């Protein structure tokens, strides 16, 4: 977190000019952040939102009252920080985090909902002193950075807990919840566990049973806020009905976009396809990063669609590319097309529904190539 602190010092510590709500977890943290932000907006609070990664445009990550950071402002903050980035070796995410906080302060945000980038304890967003925080769920992901055990990952994610601050615990596994509870209590946090069977029952714009669980976590987190920021029941209901999250079982005509980038995400996508039963034939374009359990994810998806194309999204880092030759060998029924543009054309042929999934890169690269589909238009 050292580079982030240096960047924020150069900017005059903008993170001290707004209240912050901190949200971590393996899956669901983006949904919870968006729901909390929507409820705050519905209550009349000037609310900011920081999420990652983006789909097409980096400015998607930095929102105030639903409006992205202007391109000119992003460029100006980048110029201000350039020398500190070079001096400290700050990463792209660290620099973007600092720019987000500067933009939130400059645009007069009263409160910012901030999604953890990776892990929790060592994440660059953990410079915040939030008024409330939450961890949604723990699963094996990014083991190279967070450790090989679920218990170790749970402790890392609980590292956002702060003394005297409400810590909302959304994990349903009793063992992992216990690990996080102990870590949070050792930090002096006020632990508030969401019952394992809790699911939001009101109207919800986000599709899927898993989103009702995320909404239940968001509802408890909103209730844990200081009274001056706490939305009314009506505002929560209105916000949850209005919340939008690009790329999470997002349906546009015959297209379904879902950033199912790990086994848990793919399981949720498969469950929702089963519940929605979109018109067939259902074709899927999949691009998965090589450090994920791509074989398990394809096996899960194969039972829910009629045909799968596998390709390599151009924006994915080359060092994390999956082995398409291995995909072809393991799954002969999968059509492997390394050229992403050709795959995007071919998957549409004869399909009534086209699912695009597997990573943020895959969904973002597809949206960027389909006229009018990019989140910022």
C-alpha positions in Angstrom: 0.0 0.0 0.0 3.1 2.2 0.2 2.8 3.6 -3.4 -0.9 4.3 -2.9 -0.2 6.4 0.2 2.6 8.3 -1.6 0.2 9.1 -4.5 -2.6 10.2 -2.1 -0.1 12.4 -0.2 0.8 14.1 -3.5 -2.9 14.7 -4.1 -3.5 16.2 -0.6 -5.2 13.1 0.8 -8.5 13.3 -1.0 -9.7 10.1 0.7 -10.2 12.1 3.9 -12.8 14.3 2.2 -15.6 11.7 1.9 -17.0 8.8 3.9 -16.2 5.4 2.6 -17.9 2.0 2.5 -15.4 -0.9 1.7 -16.6 -4.1 0.1 -14.5 -7.3 -0.5 -15.0 -10.9 -1.4 -14.2 -13.4 -4.2 -17.6 -13.2 -5.9 -20.5 -10.8 -5.3 -18.5 -7.8 -4.1 -19.2 -5.8 -7.3 -22.9 -6.5 -7.1 -23.0 -5.5 -3.4 -21.1 -2.3 -4.1 -23.5 -1.4 -7.0 -26.6 -2.1 -4.9 -25.3 -0.1 -1.9 -24.5 2.8 -4.3 -27.9 2.7 -5.9 -29.7 2.8 -2.5 -27.6 5.8 -1.4 -28.4 7.6 -4.6 -32.1 6.9 -4.2 -31.8 8.4 -0.7 -30.5 11.7 -2.1 -26.9 11.3 -1.0 -24.2 12.3 -3.5 -22.6 8.9 -3.8 -19.5 7.7 -5.6 -18.6 4.2 -6.8 -15.2 2.6 -7.4 -15.3 -0.9 -9.1 -12.9 -3.1 -11.0 -12.0 -4.3 -13.5 -13.7 -2.4 -16.3 -15.2 -3.9 -19.5 -14.3 -1.4 -22.2 -13.3 2.0 -20.8 -11.2 2.5 -17.6 -13.6 5.4 -16.8 -16.3 2.8 -16.0 -14.5 2.2 -12.7 -14.9 5.8 -11.4 -18.5 7.0 -11.0 -20.1 9.9 -9.1 -23.9 9.8 -9.1 -23.9 7.4 -12.1 -21.6 9.6 -14.2 -18.0 8.5 -15.1 -15.0 10.6 -14.5 -14.6 12.9 -17.5 -11.8 11.9 -19.9 -10.1 15.2 -19.5 -10.0 14.9 -15.7 -8.6 11.4 -15.9 -5.8 12.7 -18.1 -5.1 15.6 -15.8 -4.9 13.5 -12.7 -2.6 11.1 -14.5 -0.3 13.9 -15.5 -0.2 15.2 -11.9 0.8 11.8 -10.6 3.2 10.7 -13.3 6.4 11.5 -11.5 5.2 9.8 -8.3 4.2 6.7 -10.2 7.7 6.5 -11.7 9.4 7.1 -8.3 7.4 4.6 -6.4 6.8 2.0 -9.1 3.1 2.2 -8.5 0.9 -0.2 -10.4 -1.9 0.7 -12.8 -4.5 -0.2 -10.1 -2.7 1.8 -7.4 -2.6 4.9 -9.7 -6.3 4.4 -10.7 -7.3 4.1 -7.1 -5.6 7.4 -6.3 -7.2 9.1 -9.3 -10.6 7.7 -8.2 -10.3 9.2 -4.7 -9.1 12.5 -6.2 -12.1 12.6 -8.5 -14.6 11.8 -5.8 -13.3 14.6 -3.6 -13.2 17.0 -6.6 -16.8 16.2 -7.6 -18.0 16.6 -4.0 -19.0 13.0 -3.2 -20.4 12.7 0.3 -19.8 8.9 0.4 -17.9 6.5 -1.8 -18.6 2.8 -2.1 -15.2 1.2 -2.9 -14.8 -2.4 -4.1 -11.6 -4.2 -3.1 -9.4 -5.0 -6.1 -7.6 -8.1 -4.9 -7.6 -9.8 -1.5 -8.1 -7.2 1.2 -5.3 -6.7 3.7 -2.7 -5.6 1.2 -5.0 -4.1 -1.4 -4.4 -0.5 -2.4 -8.0 0.4 -1.4 -7.2 -0.6 2.2 -5.8 2.8 2.9 -9.4 3.9 3.6 -10.8 4.4 7.1 -14.4 3.3 6.2 -17.6 3.9 8.1 -18.6 0.3 7.3 -17.2 -2.7 5.4 -18.3 -6.1 4.2 -16.9 -9.4 2.8 -19.4 -11.3 0.6 -17.9 -14.7 0.0 -14.6 -16.6 -0.2 -13.4 -19.1 -2.8 -10.2 -20.2 -4.3 -9.1 -17.5 -6.7 -5.8 -15.7 -7.3 -4.0 -18.3 -5.2 -0.7 -17.1 -6.4 -1.3 -13.9 -4.5 -3.6 -14.8 -1.7 -2.5 -18.3 -0.7 -3.5 -21.9 -1.5 -6.0 -22.4 1.3 -9.5 -21.0 1.7 -8.7 -20.2 5.3 -5.7 -18.2 4.3 -7.8 -16.3 1.7 -10.5 -15.7 4.2 -8.0 -14.1 6.6 -6.6 -11.9 3.8 -10.1 -10.7 2.8 -11.0 -10.0 6.5 -8.0 -7.7 6.5 -10.2 -4.8 5.6 -11.8 -4.9 9.1 -11.1 -1.8 11.2 -11.4 -1.2 14.9 -14.8 0.1 15.9 -16.2 -0.2 12.4 -19.1 -2.5 11.4 -17.9 -5.5 9.5 -20.7 -7.3 7.6 -20.0 -11.0 7.1 -21.7 -12.5 4.1 -19.9 -15.9 4.0 -22.3 -18.9 4.3 -19.7 -21.6 5.0 -19.5 -21.9 8.8 -15.8 -22.7 9.0 -14.7 -19.8 6.7 -17.2 -17.4 8.4 -15.6 -18.4 11.8 -12.1 -17.6 10.4 -13.2 -14.2 9.2 -15.1 -13.4 12.4 -12.0 -14.1 14.5 -9.8 -12.0 12.3 -12.3 -9.1 12.3 -12.8 -9.3 16.1 -9.0 -9.3 16.7 -9.0 -6.0 14.7 -11.6 -4.7 17.0 -14.4 -4.6 14.3 -18.1 -4.9 15.1 -19.0 -8.1 13.3 -22.5 -8.4 11.9 -23.2 -11.8 10.3 -25.8 -12.2 7.6 -27.7 -15.4 8.2 -26.7 -18.1 5.7 -30.2 -18.5 4.4 -30.9 -14.8 4.0 -32.1 -13.6 0.6 -33.6 -10.3 -0.3 -37.3 -10.7 -1.1 -38.1 -7.4 -2.7 -38.0 -6.3 -6.3 -34.5 -6.6 -7.7 -33.1 -5.5 -11.1 -30.1 -7.9 -11.0 -31.0 -11.3 -12.2 -30.2 -14.6 -10.4 -30.8 -16.3 -7.1 -27.2 -15.4 -6.1 -28.0 -11.7 -6.6 -30.8 -12.0 -3.9 -28.1 -13.2 -1.6 -25.9 -10.3 -2.6 -28.8 -8.0 -2.0 -29.3 -9.4 1.5 -25.7 -8.6 2.3 -26.1 -5.1 0.8 -29.2 -4.5 2.9 -27.4 -5.4 6.1 -24.4 -3.2 5.1 -26.7 -0.2 4.5 -28.3 -0.8 7.9 -24.9 -0.7 9.5 -24.2 2.8 8.2 -24.1 5.9 10.5 -27.6 7.3 10.8 -26.8 10.4 8.7 -26.0 8.1 5.7 -28.5 5.3 6.3 -31.1 5.1 3.6 -34.8 4.5 4.4 -36.5 1.2 3.6 -38.2 3.0 0.6 -34.8 4.2 -0.7 -33.3 0.7 -0.4 -36.2 -0.7 -2.3 -36.1 2.0 -5.0 -32.3 1.7 -5.4 -32.3 -2.1 -5.7 -35.0 -1.8 -8.4 -32.8 0.7 -10.3 -29.4 -0.9 -9.9 -27.5 -1.9 -13.0 -24.3 -3.9 -13.3 -23.0 -4.4 -16.9 -21.9 -7.8 -17.7 -23.7 -9.7 -14.9 -26.3 -11.8 -16.7 -27.0 -8.8 -18.8 -29.4 -9.5 -21.6 -29.6 -7.4 -24.7 -31.8 -8.8 -27.4 -30.4 -12.3 -28.2 -27.2 -11.6 -26.3 -26.4 -12.6 -22.7 -23.2 -11.2 -21.2 -21.8 -12.6 -18.0 -18.3 -12.1 -16.5 -18.3 -15.6 -15.1 -14.5 -15.6 -14.6 -14.2 -18.4 -12.0 -16.0 -21.7 -11.1 -18.4 -19.9 -8.7 -19.3 -17.3 -11.3 -19.8 -20.0 -14.0 -22.0 -22.0 -11.7 -24.2 -19.0 -11.1 -24.4 -18.4 -14.9 -25.4 -22.0 -15.5 -28.1 -21.8 -12.8 -29.6 -18.7 -14.2 -29.6 -20.1 -17.8 -31.5 -23.1 -16.3 -34.0 -20.7 -14.6 -34.5 -18.3 -17.5 -34.5 -20.9 -20.3 -33.6 -18.5 -23.1 -34.7 -19.6 -26.7 -32.5 -22.1 -28.4 -30.3 -22.9 -30.0 -28.0 -21.4 -27.4 -24.5 -20.8 -28.5 -21.7 -19.6 -26.2 -18.4 -17.7 -26.8 -16.0 -18.4 -24.0 -12.6 -16.9 -23.3 -11.0 -17.9 -19.9 -7.7 -16.9 -18.4 -5.1 -19.6 -18.2 -4.7 -19.5 -14.4 -8.4 -20.4 -13.9 -10.0 -23.8 -13.7 -11.1 -23.5 -17.4 -11.7 -27.2 -17.8 -14.2 -27.3 -14.9 -15.9 -24.1 -16.2 -16.3 -25.5 -19.7 -17.7 -28.8 -18.3 -20.3 -26.8 -16.3 -21.3 -24.6 -19.2 -21.5 -27.5 -21.7 -24.6 -28.9 -20.0 -26.4 -25.6 -20.3 -25.8 -24.6 -24.0 -26.0 -26.2 -27.4 -22.6 -25.3 -28.7 -19.4 -23.6 -27.4 -16.8 -21.5 -29.2 -13.5 -20.9 -27.4 -11.3 -18.0 -28.3 -8.6 -15.6 -26.9 -9.8 -12.1 -26.0 -7.3 -9.6 -27.4 -7.2 -7.5 -24.3 -6.2 -10.4 -22.0 -2.5 -10.2 -20.9 -0.5 -12.6 -23.0 1.1 -14.2 -19.9 -2.3 -15.2 -18.7 -3.7 -16.6 -22.0 -5.2 -20.0 -21.9 -3.9 -22.9 -24.0 -6.4 -23.3 -26.8 -4.6 -26.4 -28.1 -5.2 -28.0 -24.7 -8.9 -26.9 -24.9 -9.3 -28.6 -28.2 -7.7 -31.7 -27.0 -9.7 -31.9 -23.8 -13.0 -30.9 -25.4 -13.3 -32.0 -29.0 -16.9 -30.8 -29.3 -15.8 -27.2 -28.5 -15.0 -25.1 -31.6 -11.7 -23.4 -31.1 -11.2 -20.2 -33.1 -8.1 -18.2 -31.9 -9.2 -15.1 -33.9 -11.6 -13.3 -31.6 -13.4 -11.4 -34.3 -14.0 -14.5 -36.4 -15.3 -16.3 -33.3 -17.7 -13.5 -32.5 -19.1 -13.7 -36.0 -19.3 -17.5 -36.1 -21.0 -17.9 -32.7 -24.0 -16.0 -34.0 -24.7 -18.3 -36.9 -27.9 -20.2 -36.3 -28.2 -19.1 -32.7 -31.4 -17.7 -31.1 -29.4 -16.8 -27.9 -25.7 -16.0 -27.7 -23.9 -16.2 -24.3 -20.5 -14.4 -23.9 -18.7 -15.4 -20.8 -15.4 -16.4 -19.2 -13.7 -13.2 -18.2 -14.0 -9.4 -18.1 -11.7 -9.3 -21.1 -14.0 -11.6 -23.1 -17.2 -9.7 -22.3 -15.5 -6.3 -22.7 -13.9 -7.2 -26.0 -17.2 -8.5 -27.4 -19.1 -5.4 -26.3 -16.5 -3.1 -27.8 -17.0 -4.8 -31.2 -20.8 -4.8 -31.1 -22.3 -1.4 -32.0 -23.9 0.4 -29.1 -23.1 -2.3 -26.6 -20.2 -0.6 -24.7 -21.2 0.5 -21.1 -20.1 4.1 -21.7 -21.8 5.3 -24.9 
